[in-house]
């Protein structure tokens, strides 16, 4: 039986967590040795995460089977706290590394605090200052910050936000985002078949790629319908563009896709993308349309304009660099942002901004952890 009584537990429950935690996990192994590190799959997005863990050839040390997401947010967080508390109390790691703003991260952080385990928060200090946008992520972020011991902020703004909330400055470290470590690593790899096929299809039909990802809880219903209806209007008038959209298990998004986009001549629906395919499509896109968070960081790192279909963003650096525009959910505002993005035409080779780091965040994080654990 696997001995789980090790120094450091790295916690993962969703695809973004996997992308942003793996560089930290591998650096932990380098610094502390595999025998001292446990990689945990919470099971929050168990089936979806399996797809990406296979791509990265990841073998989890511990997979929890009771925490798969349900429609009940209360049930999810209560169960997450209980399961993690039992595991942490029993195995007594010195430190857990949680990431971002998921139910997995919030539940584990709260449980770790109750169990007397040191908590390191990767991607700390992001704030939209609106508890309903994004929901429940903004609430999760605040909860995690309130119980964490080490706060790894991607940017100066993240540190400022934490200090304003009363977090001791000596426990906050500006390190960049490990998600950019992963992003740079995957950009160096050769295109996989899916990315090749889409890029070649676009070239053959003399179209420029626009990548679309949309699935957020707070946009469901009328807002999501409005977004997709507006996209239909825009892409009907811009036949020189190819709207590429990966399938998502979220039924709300798929219903709107079927209703508004599927019959467009310049719409390309693809199966869920590997992370490699996603990276290659981002760098080959004229612009990106999204309501996700991590992709805003990736776009602003390489200079791809991004239309953010949300009321708020916690990635304010994207707006300050004028590489992204928030749309809200008014059709006129969405259309204006789409027109702006098409005209933006950034020269990727000359883009010199790295708001979320230069791809060495995981090294800095683990160096700090090592000093704190000695």
C-alpha positions as CSV (number, residue, x, y, z in Angstrom):
1,X,0.0,0.0,0.0
2,X,1.2,3.5,-0.9
3,X,2.7,5.4,2.0
4,X,1.0,8.9,1.9
5,X,2.8,10.3,4.9
6,X,5.0,12.6,2.9
7,X,6.0,16.2,3.3
8,X,4.1,17.9,0.4
9,X,0.7,17.2,-1.2
10,X,0.0,18.9,-4.5
11,X,-3.8,19.1,-5.1
12,X,-5.5,18.9,-8.5
13,X,-9.2,18.6,-9.3
14,X,-9.8,20.4,-12.7
15,X,-8.0,20.9,-16.0
16,X,-6.7,24.4,-15.2
17,X,-5.4,23.1,-11.9
18,X,-3.6,20.3,-13.7
19,X,-2.0,22.8,-16.1
20,X,-0.9,25.2,-13.4
21,X,0.1,22.6,-10.7
22,X,2.1,20.2,-12.7
23,X,5.2,22.5,-13.1
24,X,5.1,23.0,-9.3
25,X,4.8,19.2,-8.8
26,X,7.8,18.4,-11.0
27,X,9.9,21.1,-9.3
28,X,8.9,19.7,-5.9
29,X,10.1,16.3,-7.0
30,X,13.4,17.9,-8.0
31,X,13.9,19.6,-4.7
32,X,12.4,17.1,-2.3
33,X,12.5,13.7,-4.1
34,X,9.5,11.7,-5.3
35,X,9.2,9.9,-2.0
36,X,8.3,13.2,-0.3
37,X,5.7,14.4,-2.7
38,X,2.1,13.2,-3.2
39,X,0.0,14.2,-6.3
40,X,-3.7,14.2,-5.4
41,X,-6.6,14.0,-7.8
42,X,-9.7,15.3,-5.9
43,X,-12.1,13.8,-8.5
44,X,-13.9,17.2,-8.9
45,X,-13.9,16.8,-12.7
46,X,-12.8,13.2,-12.7
47,X,-13.8,12.1,-16.3
48,X,-12.7,15.4,-17.9
49,X,-9.4,15.5,-16.0
50,X,-8.6,11.9,-17.1
51,X,-8.4,13.1,-20.7
52,X,-5.7,15.7,-19.8
53,X,-3.8,13.6,-17.3
54,X,-3.3,11.0,-20.1
55,X,-2.0,13.7,-22.4
56,X,0.6,14.7,-19.8
57,X,1.3,11.1,-18.8
58,X,0.5,11.9,-15.2
59,X,0.1,9.2,-12.6
60,X,-1.7,10.3,-9.5
61,X,-0.6,9.0,-6.1
62,X,-4.1,9.4,-4.7
63,X,-7.4,9.6,-6.4
64,X,-10.5,10.5,-4.3
65,X,-13.8,9.1,-5.6
66,X,-16.3,11.0,-3.5
67,X,-15.8,14.6,-4.7
68,X,-17.1,14.6,-8.3
69,X,-19.1,17.9,-8.9
70,X,-22.8,17.9,-8.5
71,X,-25.4,20.7,-9.1
72,X,-25.3,21.5,-5.3
73,X,-22.6,24.0,-4.5
74,X,-23.2,23.6,-0.7
75,X,-23.0,19.8,-0.9
76,X,-19.8,20.0,-3.0
77,X,-17.9,22.3,-0.6
78,X,-19.1,20.5,2.6
79,X,-18.1,17.1,1.2
80,X,-14.8,18.5,0.0
81,X,-13.9,19.9,3.4
82,X,-14.9,16.6,5.2
83,X,-13.0,14.3,2.9
84,X,-9.8,16.4,2.8
85,X,-9.9,16.9,6.6
86,X,-10.0,13.1,7.2
87,X,-7.2,12.4,4.7
88,X,-5.0,15.3,6.0
89,X,-5.5,14.5,9.7
90,X,-4.6,10.9,9.1
91,X,-1.5,11.4,6.9
92,X,-0.2,14.6,8.4
93,X,1.7,16.2,5.5
94,X,3.7,19.3,6.3
95,X,2.3,21.4,3.4
96,X,-0.4,21.3,0.8
97,X,-0.3,23.3,-2.4
98,X,-3.7,24.4,-3.7
99,X,-4.3,26.4,-6.9
100,X,-6.7,29.1,-7.9
101,X,-10.4,29.2,-7.0
102,X,-12.0,25.8,-7.4
103,X,-14.1,23.8,-4.9
104,X,-11.2,21.5,-4.6
105,X,-8.8,24.3,-3.6
106,X,-11.3,25.9,-1.2
107,X,-12.3,22.7,0.5
108,X,-8.7,21.4,0.8
109,X,-7.4,24.8,2.1
110,X,-10.1,25.0,4.8
111,X,-9.6,21.4,5.8
112,X,-5.9,21.8,5.9
113,X,-6.2,24.8,8.2
114,X,-8.5,22.8,10.6
115,X,-6.0,19.9,10.5
116,X,-3.0,22.2,11.3
117,X,-1.3,21.7,7.9
118,X,0.6,24.6,6.2
119,X,-1.2,25.9,3.1
120,X,0.5,27.3,0.0
121,X,-1.8,29.1,-2.4
122,X,-0.7,29.1,-6.1
123,X,-2.3,32.0,-8.0
124,X,-3.2,34.1,-5.0
125,X,-4.6,37.6,-5.0
126,X,-6.8,37.6,-8.1
127,X,-10.0,39.6,-7.5
128,X,-12.9,40.8,-9.6
129,X,-14.4,42.5,-6.5
130,X,-17.8,41.1,-7.4
131,X,-19.0,37.9,-5.6
132,X,-21.4,37.0,-8.4
133,X,-18.9,37.4,-11.2
134,X,-17.3,34.9,-11.5
135,X,-19.4,32.7,-9.2
136,X,-18.5,30.9,-7.0
137,X,-14.9,31.4,-7.8
138,X,-14.6,34.9,-6.2
139,X,-15.9,33.5,-3.0
140,X,-13.5,30.6,-3.1
141,X,-10.5,32.9,-3.7
142,X,-11.4,34.9,-0.6
143,X,-11.9,31.8,1.5
144,X,-8.6,30.3,0.5
145,X,-6.7,33.6,1.1
146,X,-8.2,33.8,4.6
147,X,-6.7,30.5,5.7
148,X,-3.5,30.2,3.6
149,X,0.0,30.6,5.1
150,X,2.0,31.2,1.8
151,X,0.5,33.4,-0.9
152,X,2.0,33.0,-4.4
153,X,0.7,36.0,-6.3
154,X,1.3,36.1,-10.1
155,X,1.6,39.9,-10.2
156,X,2.1,43.1,-8.2
157,X,-1.6,43.7,-8.4
158,X,-2.3,40.4,-6.7
159,X,0.0,41.3,-3.8
160,X,-1.8,44.7,-3.5
161,X,-5.2,43.0,-3.3
162,X,-4.0,40.7,-0.6
163,X,-2.4,43.4,1.5
164,X,-5.6,45.5,1.3
165,X,-7.4,42.4,2.8
166,X,-5.0,42.3,5.7
167,X,-2.7,39.6,4.6
168,X,0.8,40.0,6.1
169,X,3.1,41.2,3.3
170,X,6.0,38.9,4.4
171,X,3.8,35.9,3.5
172,X,3.1,37.1,-0.1
173,X,5.5,36.4,-2.9
174,X,5.2,37.7,-6.5
175,X,6.3,34.8,-8.7
176,X,4.3,34.8,-11.9
177,X,1.9,32.1,-12.9
178,X,3.0,28.4,-13.3
179,X,0.3,28.1,-16.0
180,X,2.7,30.2,-18.2
181,X,5.5,27.7,-17.5
182,X,3.2,25.0,-19.0
183,X,2.2,27.3,-21.9
184,X,5.7,28.0,-23.0
185,X,6.6,24.4,-22.6
186,X,3.8,23.2,-24.9
187,X,4.4,26.0,-27.5
188,X,7.8,24.4,-28.1
189,X,6.3,21.1,-29.0
190,X,5.2,20.1,-32.6
191,X,1.6,20.4,-33.6
192,X,-0.5,17.4,-32.9
193,X,-2.9,16.0,-35.5
194,X,-6.0,18.0,-34.3
195,X,-4.2,21.3,-34.4
196,X,-2.6,20.5,-37.8
197,X,-6.0,19.5,-39.3
198,X,-7.7,22.8,-38.1
199,X,-4.9,25.1,-39.2
200,X,-4.6,23.4,-42.6
201,X,-8.4,23.6,-43.0
202,X,-8.3,27.3,-42.3
203,X,-5.5,27.9,-44.7
204,X,-7.1,25.8,-47.5
205,X,-10.3,27.9,-47.1
206,X,-8.4,31.2,-46.8
207,X,-9.8,31.9,-43.4
208,X,-8.2,33.2,-40.2
209,X,-8.8,31.3,-37.0
210,X,-10.8,32.7,-34.1
211,X,-10.9,30.3,-31.1
212,X,-14.0,30.3,-28.9
213,X,-14.3,28.8,-25.4
214,X,-17.4,29.5,-23.3
215,X,-19.0,27.7,-20.4
216,X,-19.2,29.8,-17.2
217,X,-22.0,29.2,-14.7
218,X,-22.9,33.0,-14.3
219,X,-23.5,33.4,-18.1
220,X,-26.1,30.6,-18.4
221,X,-29.5,31.3,-19.8
222,X,-30.3,34.6,-21.4
223,X,-26.8,36.0,-21.2
224,X,-25.2,32.9,-22.9
225,X,-27.9,33.0,-25.5
226,X,-27.2,36.6,-26.2
227,X,-23.5,36.0,-26.6
228,X,-23.9,33.2,-29.1
229,X,-26.6,35.0,-31.0
230,X,-24.3,38.0,-31.4
231,X,-21.5,35.7,-32.5
232,X,-23.8,34.3,-35.2
233,X,-24.5,37.9,-36.5
234,X,-20.8,38.8,-36.5
235,X,-19.5,35.6,-38.2
236,X,-22.2,35.7,-40.8
237,X,-20.8,39.1,-41.8
238,X,-17.1,38.1,-41.5
239,X,-16.8,35.0,-43.8
240,X,-13.0,35.5,-43.9
241,X,-12.9,34.2,-40.3
242,X,-13.2,30.6,-39.0
243,X,-14.8,30.2,-35.6
244,X,-13.3,27.2,-33.9
245,X,-15.0,25.8,-30.9
246,X,-14.2,22.7,-28.8
247,X,-17.1,20.7,-27.3
248,X,-17.6,21.2,-23.6
249,X,-19.5,18.8,-21.2
250,X,-21.5,21.9,-20.0
251,X,-25.0,21.4,-21.6
252,X,-25.8,25.1,-21.4
253,X,-23.0,25.9,-23.8
254,X,-23.7,23.0,-26.2
255,X,-27.4,24.0,-26.4
256,X,-26.5,27.6,-27.4
257,X,-23.9,26.2,-29.9
258,X,-26.6,24.0,-31.6
259,X,-29.1,26.8,-31.6
260,X,-27.0,29.6,-33.1
261,X,-23.6,28.5,-34.4
262,X,-23.8,25.0,-35.8
263,X,-25.3,26.0,-39.2
264,X,-22.7,28.8,-39.8
265,X,-20.6,28.1,-42.9
266,X,-17.5,29.3,-41.1
267,X,-18.0,27.4,-37.9
268,X,-15.8,24.5,-36.9
269,X,-16.9,22.3,-34.0
270,X,-14.2,20.0,-32.7
271,X,-13.9,17.4,-29.9
272,X,-12.4,18.6,-26.6
273,X,-8.9,19.8,-27.3
274,X,-5.8,18.5,-25.7
275,X,-3.8,21.2,-24.0
276,X,-1.2,21.0,-26.8
277,X,-3.9,21.6,-29.5
278,X,-5.3,24.5,-27.5
279,X,-1.9,26.2,-27.2
280,X,-1.2,25.8,-30.9
281,X,-4.6,27.2,-31.8
282,X,-4.2,30.2,-29.5
283,X,-0.9,31.2,-31.2
284,X,-2.5,30.6,-34.6
285,X,-5.6,32.7,-33.9
286,X,-6.3,36.2,-35.1
287,X,-8.1,36.6,-31.8
288,X,-9.8,34.6,-29.0
289,X,-13.3,34.8,-27.6
290,X,-13.7,33.4,-24.1
291,X,-15.2,33.5,-20.7
292,X,-12.4,31.5,-19.1
293,X,-9.6,32.8,-17.0
294,X,-6.3,31.0,-17.9
295,X,-6.6,31.7,-21.6
296,X,-6.7,35.4,-20.9
297,X,-3.2,35.0,-19.3
298,X,-2.0,33.0,-22.3
299,X,-3.2,35.5,-24.9
300,X,-1.7,38.5,-23.0
301,X,1.6,36.6,-22.8
302,X,2.0,36.3,-26.6
303,X,-0.1,39.2,-27.8
304,X,-3.2,37.6,-29.1
305,X,-6.3,39.9,-28.7
306,X,-8.9,38.4,-26.4
307,X,-12.6,39.2,-26.2
308,X,-13.8,38.5,-22.7
309,X,-17.5,37.6,-22.5
310,X,-18.0,38.4,-18.9
311,X,-19.1,41.4,-16.7
312,X,-15.8,41.3,-14.7
313,X,-12.3,39.9,-15.0
314,X,-9.9,39.2,-12.2
315,X,-7.1,39.4,-14.8
316,X,-6.9,43.2,-14.8
317,X,-3.4,43.2,-16.4
318,X,-5.0,42.0,-19.6
319,X,-7.2,45.2,-19.8
320,X,-4.3,47.5,-18.8
321,X,-2.2,46.1,-21.6
322,X,-5.1,46.8,-24.0
323,X,-4.9,43.2,-25.3
324,X,-8.3,42.3,-24.0
325,X,-11.8,43.8,-23.8
326,X,-14.6,43.0,-21.4
327,X,-18.0,42.8,-23.2
328,X,-20.6,42.3,-20.5
329,X,-23.8,40.8,-22.1
330,X,-25.2,43.6,-24.3
331,X,-25.1,42.7,-28.0
332,X,-23.8,46.1,-29.1
333,X,-20.9,45.8,-26.7
334,X,-20.1,42.3,-27.7
335,X,-20.1,43.3,-31.4
336,X,-17.9,46.3,-30.7
337,X,-15.4,44.1,-29.0
338,X,-15.4,41.6,-31.8
339,X,-14.8,44.4,-34.4
340,X,-12.0,45.8,-32.2
341,X,-10.3,42.4,-31.9
342,X,-10.4,41.8,-35.7
343,X,-8.8,45.2,-36.3
344,X,-6.3,44.9,-33.5
345,X,-3.8,42.9,-35.5
346,X,-0.9,42.6,-33.0
347,X,2.5,41.5,-34.4
348,X,3.2,38.5,-32.2
349,X,6.9,38.7,-32.8
350,X,7.2,42.2,-31.5
351,X,4.9,41.7,-28.4
352,X,7.2,42.1,-25.4
353,X,4.9,42.0,-22.4
354,X,4.9,39.1,-19.9
355,X,2.4,40.1,-17.3
356,X,2.2,36.7,-15.8
357,X,5.9,35.8,-15.7
358,X,8.6,34.4,-18.0
359,X,7.9,30.7,-17.4
360,X,9.9,30.2,-14.2
361,X,7.2,30.7,-11.6
362,X,7.3,27.0,-10.5
363,X,11.0,27.3,-9.7
364,X,10.5,30.4,-7.6
365,X,7.5,28.8,-5.8
366,X,9.4,25.7,-4.8
367,X,12.5,27.5,-3.8
368,X,10.4,29.5,-1.3
369,X,8.6,26.4,-0.1
370,X,12.0,24.8,0.6
371,X,13.2,27.8,2.7
372,X,9.9,27.7,4.7
373,X,10.1,24.0,5.3
374,X,13.7,23.9,6.5
